[in-house]
């Protein structure tokens, strides 16, 4: 175990030194003095991490006079390439340290892992933001970062509207498929109507329960993120304050101003937590959804969508009812698709046509499967 531990600690030290060298190399290529200062501060943190592992090696009595071999940075490497590599290494180190937690069960090592884990997550974010705000920041990385950072940014109106549109779409598609499939299997209008009614009921209950669970799970995940952030603030407030100051520097504040603002915010623990949740995690209080509201909107909208293709069978039967149900469903699919465009950047007609095509495919496939079922089962 001692041999494994020594080898692991040397690799830990090498990884931290490599990250520090990359930050220094990026700082040397950075023309903006403010951003250069941020990169050098991050390099210092990586050197402190390396010292933590050196101390543990010294406690084992291992030879540390010679530094572990560190990958040299090619001179031709651009700033953008360096920031890409830094982000990759920081995320890779996170996985590396997580794997060690399952093998090395020691409170002292766990404390080091916790400290480094918090630092590496923050550094990966900062490195990405630096790359995004540079002239050579890649659009691909910008989109990826925005996707991750904005995962909580959904206001309450967008939440219920999304539940409603998704519910109508689900009910409409499911019931049109059921009706088409049963109609393909049998020409008995009562069977089609009863199957559709119970299908609508099942879809309504299923969607309501699913929306309730999804919103509740999202709230619980948000609470877990906030709890972890609170623990970090209570465990090392100075580090979190430094992290907040760096975030404000990235926003364009001078170093002294960023530090002053961070210090002022940190004086109020609840405000500190709220600010860190917003700035680092992208969590806002308005992101908290209401599970019951989601269940009601999701369930009722599913019922509305499910009733639409079923309406003709209350007043007529046979092929005319099926044809009218298909026409109504196709039109409804287009309308729902057009409404969905409100939540996206797509045009209303493109979104409407897409949903119409999906509805036609579902209905046609279901009818064909029903016909096959009738031929095979009789």
Secondary structure, DSSP 8 states (H G I E B T S, - for coil): -HHHHHHHHHHHHHHHHHHHHHHHHHHHH---HHHHHHHHHHHHHHHHHHHHHHHHHHHHT---SS--------TT--HHHHHHHHHHHHHHHHHHHHHHHTT---HHHHHHHHHHHHHHHHHHHHHHHHHHHSTT--HHHHHHHHHHHTTT---HHHHHHHHHHHHHHHHHHHHHHHHHHHHHH---HHHHHHHHHHHHHHHHHHHHHHHHHHHHHHHHHHHHHHHHHHHHHHH-HHHHHHHHHHHHHHTT--HHHHHHHHHHHHTSHHHHHHHHIIIII---GGG---HHHHHHHHHHHHHHHHHHTTGGGGT--HHHHHHHHHHHHHHHHHHHHHHHGGGSSS-HHHHHHHHHHHHHHHHHHHHHHHHHHHHHH-
